[in-house]
Amino acid sequence: MKKTLFVTGLAMAMALPFGASAAEYMIDTKGAHASVNFKVSHLGYSFIKGRFNKFDGQFSYDPADVSASKVTVNVDTTSLDSNHAERDKHIRSSDFIDASKYDTATFTSTSVVDKGNGQLAVNGDLNLHGVTKPITIDAEFIGAGQDPWGGERAGFYGTTRLELADFNIAVMGASSYVDMELHVEGVKK
């Protein structure tokens, strides 16, 4: 009897997949369902908000095994847009992000930690202004499911604060940091 149970259990285990695999998604930039936004203090009196208009990326996500998730995002720094052409030219210049020399910023996750209730810590390496540093994005799973066009989507919201000195970027006015706000919606491959 024990031998029969063991053989049956072994056969069932071999018939099951060896583990769930994370679904692969492309970030939906074509449909403008994703954005990379920033906010920086202006002289300590107010805030300037802006975005990067060109970026791409992909992610994998498995709600049953969040730690298997991965994210890669490439941002075209020349697409910085703060809704003011002269200011954009200055921020893109060698005085700050030097977009002509460092035209791409890249984030590659190294781990994703499930903090419960849809809250995640996305740890990874950010290469910005020729410097690579580890950062953590505080993220929230928004939802996933079918879209009206027959595809599947998953969405997340995230924030992180970047210390400008960490990336050898000059302090902008009174602010030594920039706050990033990320809206990521992906279409399943």
N, C-alpha and C positions, 0 to 999 in steps of 0.2 A: 504494500500500500504506500509506504513512504517513498519507495523507488518510483512508483507511478506518479505520485504527486510531484516529486522532484523533476522527472522527465517532462511532465505537463507544464510545470512552471518554467523550466528552461526553454521549452518550445515556444511558450507565449512570450517570454522575454525576447527571444530571437526574432519573433514576428513583429514586435513593436519597433518603431523607429528609435534610433540611438539617442535621440534628443530633439526637442523642438528647434526649428531653425527660425531665425529672425527674418521677418519680411523686409525686403529691400525697397526703398523709396527714393525717387528723385525729387528734390525740392522744387516746388511749382513756382518758378520765376516767370514762365511764359504767361501764366494766367494772373500774375501779380497777386498770388495768394501767400506771399512770404515777403518779409522785409527785414533789413538790417539798419537799425536806427541808432542815433546817438544824441546825447544831451550833454552840454558842457556849460559851465558857468561863464557869464560874460561880465567881467570886471567885478564880480561879486554882487551885481545889482539885479541880474535876471539870468535867464538861460537861453542858449541857442540850441535849437533842435534841428536835426538833419537826418540824412539817410545816405546809403550807398545804393545807387540805382542799378548797378550791375554786379551780380554775384551768381554763383551756382553751387550745387552741392548734392550730397546724397546722405542717407542715413539708413540704418537697419534698426528694427525695433521688434521685440518679442515681449508682450506683456507678461508672459509666463516666466521669462528669464531676462529681466531688464538689464542685468549685468552683461549680457551678450550684445547689447546695443552698441552701435558705432556711428560716428558723425564725422563728415568731412565737408568743409565749406571754404570756397575761394571767393574773395572779395576784390573787385577791381577798385583800387583806391582812387583812380582818376575819375571815378563816377561819383565822388563825394558831392552832395547837394544840400546846402543849408538855406536854399531859397534866396540867395544873394550872390550874384556872379562874382563881384569883386572880392567878397569875403572868401568864397570858395577857392578862387585863384590863390589867395594868400594862404589859406589852410593847406592847400595842395602843394605849396611851394616848399623850398628847402628850409624855410623858417620853421616849418612844422612837420608834416608827414612826408614831404619830398616824394610825391606820387610819380614824378617823372623817372626817378631812380628806383623806387620801391612801389611798383604799380600793382602788386598783388599782396594781399594779406591772406594767410591760410590758417584755418583752425582744424586740427585733427585730434579727435578724442583719444584718450588713453584708458578711460574707464567711465562707466555710468553707474551711479549708485542710486538704488531705489530707497528713498527716504519715507515711503508710505504715503497713502492718500493722493497718489498721482504726482508727488513731489520728487524731483530728481536732482542729483548733483552730477553735472556733466564735466568731468575733468579732462583737460587736454592741453596741447601745446599750441600757442598762438605765435605765428611768425608775422611780425609787423615791423616795418621800418628797418628790416634787416636783422632783427633780434627775435630769438625764439624764447618764450617764457611760458611756464605752466600757468594756467588760469582755471577757475571753476565757474561754470555757468549754472546759476540756480534756475532750474527749469520746472515746468509744470506740463503734464500731459493734459491736453484739452479734450481730445476725443479721436475716434477712428471709426470708419465704416464706409459704406457704399456712397458714391456720389451719383448725381443724376445722369451721368454719361456712361455708366457701366463700370467705372473704375473703383478703386479703393483708395482712401486717403487716411492720413494720420496727421494730427496737428499738435504743436507744442508752443509754449511761450517761455522765454528765458531772459534773464538779466545778468549783467556782470559789470563790475567797475574795473577800469583799466587805469593804472597809475602811469602817467605819461613818462616819467623818468625811467621806469622799467624798460621802456622801448626806445630810450634815447631821443624822446620827442620833447621839445621845449615846452615849458609851462605856457598855457594859453591864458593870458590875463591873470586872474586871481585863482584859477583852477589848476590843480596839479593832477587832476583825473578827468576821465570822460566816462559817463554811464552809458552802457550799451543796452538796447532793448531789441530782442529778437523775436520775430513771429515766423514760425516755420510750419508750412503745410507741405506734405509730401504726397506724391502720387505713386502708388505701388507699381513696381516694374513688372 
